[in-house]
């Protein structure tokens, strides 16, 4: 923010006028905003664009400054006593903005503004409701000086007719004033002053000579010939008017009115003539023709005035709408995809009750400027919120399908809503993540339990296998004995039947087994058996060979 500077200036002196020419005074703020009834915004643009010190100072003196310095001087000590303060007239600036204070305390915390007494303003101050056209000045004074409050007084210099209220700084007003001056200086660039001091008056001479006719049974004297020539000349002159400027419209309206008045006068002249005689039909017909010519011309002028007036007004409105639309489109390029929620200015309504095209154009320009200021404020707010979202809510756009609607909320509410949705989404994601973790832990526990169970089952299976293997090995060890017993039993039976048969010796049986070792090994190699199964199978085969050997021996005997 620019630094505040104090200026040693005295109101009314040349240096003070030069200072005002280069600065945006607090007393001009209402005019700049288009809410003053002292002057129009266009007039202020004209005055600033002129750049001529004296002309500008005269304009300020006429439109802005009060002429009540004497009343102000009388009111000052009364205010000082009422509020227990000491006030000093000071001039300050902050950048281009300035404030010529009627009074400011030494500490700069309290300021004072005095206006001459008027009943309406006094009533507003008593009600504590300062109209906008007065509020702009103390708000800019506080914006420039940094004062904590401003006393606004309306009086005639006496304590009897003195009413005051305290105005406090308003950030909304501060922003309105800043934005207003910014737009004002944009409009000032290339502005061409066009001051119309008063409403144009008809400048075209359409007076016709008075028609006189004297008749006694026949017309004895008249100026009808010269009147007819003059009439045709004036009609031609008026018909050549091109309706462009306010002056052209004033001329056309005046001509139409005078032509209608002439029609009435011609009718009276005709009636007076007919009262003198009934034998002058030719003259009567000529007068009727003139009257019709005047009527048609007056009617056309009136219609042209209405048509061209409508065309000019429509052109003003169309141009303003186009300028506003271009500005909104430029702002939208910065706020996409958010469309700006701004009202469409009613430029047509701004033309109502305006007496000339200059005042109409000023009303439209002022409305356009204020509408642009309002749109800029909305766009600035939207850009700030979008920037905040980019920084704090990146990648979360899916949470805000209604961003177009919620972005209109105040910044604090907007931020709270965005954060609440993000927090809610984070909670949902955290819950999903925790649920996934729980699922993974459950699956891991199941797998671990399954591994434990498999290991347990494998251990039990291994144990069973070992027990079975031990039992089979034990059984295998018992088989030879059992076979031996069986063989001995068979031999005993055979000997009982044939005592001459001898029982095979252990050496015989062992020799039979040794002879078959290679065959046994080759046989087992062709089988996919575990070591324990091979041992069992070998034991059985050996016992079979023993049995077969004993059997063969028995059969041979």
KATAZI-V938468 format. One record per residue. RES is the residue in one letter. PHI is phi in whole degrees, 0 to 359 (none if undefined). PSI is psi in radians with two decimals (999 if undefined). NEAR is the number of other C-alpha atoms within 10 Angstrom. Layout:
RES:PHI:PSI:NEAR
RES:PHI:PSI:NEAR
This chain:
X:none:2.47:5
X:296:2.72:10
X:282:2.49:9
X:279:2.34:16
X:235:2.35:14
X:265:2.41:14
X:240:2.29:14
X:275:1.47:10
X:231:2.66:17
X:242:2.25:14
X:303:2.35:12
X:97:-0.35:10
X:281:2.76:10
X:305:-0.70:14
X:297:-0.63:13
X:291:-0.71:17
X:296:-0.71:21
X:296:-0.67:15
X:298:-0.77:18
X:294:-0.55:22
X:296:-0.55:21
X:262:-0.03:14
X:231:2.87:17
X:259:1.74:22
X:287:2.66:22
X:296:-0.57:25
X:289:-0.22:24
X:263:-0.13:24
X:300:-0.76:26
X:296:-0.67:25
X:295:-0.78:24
X:302:-0.64:28
X:279:-0.10:25
X:75:0.45:23
X:243:0.18:18
X:265:2.56:19
X:259:0.13:10
X:271:-0.57:11
X:201:2.87:19
X:262:2.81:21
X:298:-0.67:23
X:297:-0.69:26
X:298:-0.68:19
X:293:-0.71:22
X:300:-0.77:21
X:301:-0.80:18
X:295:-0.76:21
X:292:-0.65:23
X:288:-0.45:18
X:299:-0.74:15
X:71:0.16:12
X:261:2.04:12
X:306:-0.89:18
X:293:-0.76:13
X:299:-0.74:13
X:296:-0.76:21
X:296:-0.68:21
X:297:-0.70:13
X:296:-0.80:17
X:301:-0.79:20
X:298:-0.65:14
X:283:-0.72:13
X:260:-0.53:19
X:252:-0.87:18
X:283:2.44:14
X:284:2.68:14
X:260:0.36:12
X:256:0.73:16
X:298:-0.61:15
X:293:-0.76:10
X:296:-0.71:17
X:300:-0.74:22
X:296:-0.62:13
X:289:-0.61:16
X:282:-0.47:20
X:304:-0.95:21
X:297:-0.52:16
X:294:-0.78:15
X:296:-0.74:19
X:301:-0.72:15
X:290:-0.73:10
X:297:-0.69:9
X:259:-0.07:10
X:65:0.72:10
X:227:2.97:13
X:239:2.21:15
X:249:2.45:20
X:231:2.30:15
X:291:2.19:15
X:224:2.74:22
X:235:2.18:24
X:230:2.79:20
X:218:2.70:24
X:218:1.74:18
X:69:-2.31:14
X:278:-0.44:13
X:287:2.49:23
X:223:2.89:28
X:213:2.04:26
X:264:1.73:23
X:277:2.27:23
X:298:-0.56:19
X:197:2.53:22
X:210:2.38:24
X:291:2.82:17
X:301:-0.66:13
X:283:-0.22:7
X:76:0.31:17
X:268:-0.40:14
X:229:2.29:22
X:241:3.01:28
X:216:2.41:25
X:230:2.30:21
X:242:2.36:24
X:235:2.56:22
X:295:2.62:18
X:295:2.32:18
X:213:2.58:12
X:301:-0.79:10
X:296:-0.78:9
X:294:-0.70:20
X:300:-0.74:21
X:297:-0.70:14
X:295:-0.75:14
X:294:-0.72:19
X:299:-0.61:15
X:279:-0.11:10
X:71:0.43:13
X:235:1.51:13
X:284:2.17:19
X:300:2.66:12
X:303:-0.66:13
X:296:-0.34:17
X:259:-0.49:18
X:293:-0.55:16
X:301:-0.68:25
X:293:-0.95:22
X:297:-0.56:26
X:295:-0.73:25
X:292:-0.61:28
X:300:-0.76:28
X:290:-0.60:25
X:297:-0.70:26
X:283:-0.81:24
X:273:-0.36:25
X:77:0.28:15
X:296:2.67:20
X:275:-0.39:14
X:199:2.84:19
X:223:2.21:22
X:272:2.17:19
X:250:2.11:20
X:238:2.42:24
X:237:2.21:24
X:199:2.95:24
X:255:0.30:21
X:95:-0.14:23
X:251:2.70:12
X:289:-0.42:12
X:294:-0.76:8
X:251:1.10:13
X:224:2.19:19
X:226:2.35:18
X:226:2.71:18
X:214:2.75:17
X:259:2.26:15
X:253:2.29:20
X:255:2.71:15
X:300:2.42:18
X:233:1.93:13
X:303:-0.56:11
X:294:-0.76:9
X:296:-0.71:16
X:302:-0.84:17
X:294:-0.66:12
X:298:-0.73:19
X:291:-0.79:24
X:302:-0.87:16
X:295:-0.63:18
X:296:-0.79:22
X:292:-0.62:18
X:299:-0.81:13
X:292:-0.64:18
X:301:-0.77:21
X:286:-0.45:15
X:294:-0.75:12
X:290:-0.46:14
X:290:-0.48:17
X:295:2.09:10
X:76:0.14:9
X:290:2.34:15
X:252:2.02:11
X:298:2.43:16
X:213:1.53:11
X:261:2.19:11
X:249:1.96:13
X:294:-0.67:7
X:209:2.95:8
X:294:2.32:14
X:299:2.52:15
X:250:2.70:14
X:301:2.26:17
X:249:0.01:13
X:267:2.39:17
X:270:1.93:12
X:239:0.27:20
X:294:2.41:13
X:248:2.65:15
X:296:2.55:13
X:293:2.29:12
X:275:2.25:17
X:232:2.53:15
X:219:2.24:16
X:244:2.32:15
X:216:2.48:18
X:223:1.44:13
X:81:-0.52:12
X:211:2.82:14
X:289:2.16:15
X:263:-0.48:9
X:198:2.47:11
X:194:2.89:14
X:246:0.56:13
X:299:-0.66:17
X:296:-0.90:10
X:294:-0.62:11
X:296:-0.76:17
X:298:-0.72:17
X:296:-0.81:10
X:297:-0.68:16
X:298:-0.80:19
X:297:-0.66:14
X:297:-0.78:14
X:291:-0.67:18
X:299:-0.75:17
X:297:-0.72:12
X:297:-0.79:13
X:290:-0.68:20
X:295:-0.35:15
X:277:-0.06:9
X:292:2.25:14
X:260:2.15:12
X:276:1.68:19
X:235:-1.02:11
X:265:2.98:14
X:303:-0.64:17
X:296:-0.70:17
X:298:-0.75:19
X:294:-0.69:25
X:296:-0.74:19
X:297:-0.77:23
X:295:-0.74:25
X:297:-0.73:20
X:294:-0.71:21
X:297:-0.78:26
X:299:-0.73:24
X:295:-0.76:15
X:291:-0.60:17
X:295:-0.71:25
X:294:-0.60:19
X:292:-0.67:13
X:295:-0.63:19
X:301:-0.75:20
X:296:-0.74:13
X:296:-0.70:15
X:297:-0.68:19
X:297:-0.70:15
X:294:-0.70:12
X:296:-0.72:18
X:297:-0.78:20
X:297:-0.69:12
X:296:-0.69:15
X:295:-0.77:21
X:293:-0.44:17
X:291:-0.41:10
X:276:-0.57:16
X:199:2.80:15
X:248:0.16:13
X:251:0.47:14
X:235:0.84:16
X:302:-0.61:12
X:298:-0.78:9
X:297:-0.71:17
X:297:-0.75:18
X:295:-0.64:12
X:295:-0.74:14
X:297:-0.73:20
X:300:-0.68:16
X:295:-0.73:12
X:298:-0.75:19
X:300:-0.75:20
X:295:-0.72:13
X:299:-0.77:17
X:296:-0.73:22
X:296:-0.79:18
X:297:-0.76:15
X:295:-0.79:20
X:299:-0.72:25
X:297:-0.75:16
X:295:-0.74:15
X:300:-0.79:25
X:297:-0.72:19
X:293:-0.75:13
X:299:-0.71:17
X:299:-0.79:19
X:296:-0.80:13
X:296:-0.86:13
X:292:-0.59:16
X:299:-0.76:17
X:294:-0.71:12
X:298:-0.79:12
X:296:-0.73:15
X:294:-0.74:18
X:297:-0.66:14
X:296:-0.74:12
X:299:-0.83:20
X:295:-0.75:22
X:297:-0.75:14
X:297:-0.74:14
X:294:-0.74:22
X:298:-0.71:18
X:295:-0.77:12
X:298:-0.75:14
X:293:-0.72:19
X:297:-0.73:14
X:298:-0.70:12
X:293:-0.75:14
X:296:-0.70:18
X:297:-0.68:14
X:295:-0.69:11
X:292:-0.67:19
X:296:-0.54:15
X:299:-0.42:11
X:265:-0.27:13
X:244:0.08:18
X:309:2.48:12
X:270:0.20:10
X:279:2.17:17
X:273:2.44:16
X:285:2.24:20
X:271:1.39:14
X:235:2.50:14
X:287:2.63:9
X:281:2.13:10
X:299:2.44:18
X:267:1.40:15
X:294:-0.54:24
X:297:-0.72:16
X:294:-0.48:11
X:295:-0.35:19
X:278:-0.23:20
X:296:2.49:10
X:63:0.35:9
X:262:2.36:13
X:273:-0.43:10
X:215:3.00:18
X:289:-0.47:18
X:296:-0.80:19
X:290:-0.58:18
X:296:-0.81:21
X:295:-0.66:20
X:297:-0.75:19
X:298:-0.74:23
X:293:-0.77:24
X:298:-0.70:20
X:293:-0.77:23
X:297:-0.71:19
X:298:-0.80:19
X:298:-0.81:23
X:294:-0.61:21
X:291:-0.67:18
X:294:-0.71:22
X:299:-0.79:22
X:296:-0.73:17
X:294:-0.68:20
X:299:-0.69:19
X:295:-0.74:15
X:295:-0.76:17
X:296:-0.70:22
X:298:-0.74:15
X:296:-0.76:17
X:295:-0.77:23
X:299:-0.70:17
X:297:-0.73:14
X:290:-0.67:18
X:295:-0.69:18
X:296:-0.71:13
X:297:-0.76:14
X:298:-0.71:17
X:298:-0.60:13
X:277:-0.68:10
X:251:-0.21:14
X:226:0.55:15
X:299:2.37:10
X:77:0.12:10
X:249:0.32:14
X:301:-0.48:12
X:296:-0.36:8
X:281:-0.19:14
X:231:1.08:15
X:294:-0.33:9
X:258:0.50:10
X:302:-0.61:16
X:302:-0.62:14
X:276:-0.82:12
X:285:-0.31:14
X:290:-0.24:22
X:281:-0.18:16
X:292:2.73:11
X:303:2.65:12
X:305:-0.80:15
X:299:-0.78:8
X:294:-0.68:13
X:298:-0.85:16
X:297:-0.72:16
X:298:-0.75:12
X:294:-0.79:16
X:300:-0.84:20
X:296:-0.67:15
X:296:-0.69:12
X:291:-0.70:14
X:296:-0.76:17
X:297:-0.72:12
X:297:-0.72:13
X:294:-0.70:14
X:297:-0.68:12
X:296:-0.78:12
X:299:-0.78:12
X:295:-0.68:12
X:296:-0.73:12
X:296:-0.72:12
X:297:-0.74:12
X:296:-0.72:12
X:294:-0.69:12
X:297:-0.70:12
X:295:-0.70:12
X:297:-0.73:12
X:298:-0.73:12
X:297:-0.77:12
X:296:-0.74:12
X:298:-0.73:12
X:297:-0.75:12
X:296:-0.70:12
X:296:-0.70:12
X:296:-0.73:12
X:298:-0.77:12
X:297:-0.73:12
X:297:-0.77:12
X:296:-0.67:12
X:296:-0.71:12
X:298:-0.74:12
X:297:-0.76:12
X:295:-0.72:12
X:296:-0.74:13
X:297:-0.71:12
X:297:-0.80:12
X:296:-0.70:12
X:297:-0.71:12
X:296:-0.74:12
X:295:-0.72:12
X:297:-0.73:13
X:297:-0.71:12
X:296:-0.79:12
X:298:-0.72:12
X:297:-0.75:14
X:296:-0.74:13
X:297:-0.73:12
X:295:-0.71:14
X:297:-0.70:18
X:296:-0.73:13
X:296:-0.71:12
X:294:-0.67:20
X:295:-0.71:17
X:296:-0.73:12
X:296:-0.69:16
X:298:-0.63:20
X:292:-0.52:14
X:279:-0.41:13
X:301:-0.82:19
X:303:-0.73:19
X:296:-0.75:12
X:295:-0.75:14
X:297:-0.66:16
X:297:-0.75:17
X:296:-0.77:12
X:296:-0.71:14
X:294:-0.77:20
X:298:-0.66:15
X:296:-0.74:12
X:296:-0.68:16
X:293:-0.74:22
X:301:-0.69:16
X:293:-0.69:12
X:292:-0.70:18
X:293:-0.60:15
X:296:-0.60:11
X:277:-0.64:10
X:224:1.57:12
X:300:-0.30:11
X:284:-0.26:10
X:284:2.29:17
X:266:2.65:14
X:280:2.25:16
X:296:2.46:16
X:279:2.89:9
X:298:-0.61:11
X:295:-0.65:9
X:296:-0.80:13
X:295:-0.69:18
X:292:-0.65:14
X:296:-0.65:12
X:295:-0.67:17
X:291:-0.77:19
X:300:-0.68:12
X:297:-0.42:11
X:255:0.13:13
X:302:-0.79:14
X:295:-0.69:11
X:295:-0.72:11
X:298:-0.77:17
X:297:-0.76:12
X:297:-0.67:10
X:296:-0.81:11
X:294:-0.53:16
X:294:-0.41:11
X:276:-0.04:8
X:246:2.43:9
X:271:1.40:9
X:241:2.58:12
X:290:2.97:9
X:297:-0.73:10
X:293:-0.68:16
X:294:-0.64:15
X:296:-0.71:16
X:298:-0.76:17
X:296:-0.79:19
X:297:-0.70:17
X:297:-0.72:18
X:297:-0.72:20
X:294:-0.76:18
X:297:-0.74:16
X:300:-0.79:22
X:296:-0.60:21
X:294:-0.72:16
X:296:-0.72:19
X:300:-0.80:23
X:298:-0.76:18
X:295:-0.69:15
X:298:-0.76:19
X:295:-0.68:23
X:294:-0.78:16
X:299:-0.72:11
X:296:-0.68:16
X:293:-0.77:17
X:294:-0.64:10
X:295:-0.60:8
X:288:999:11
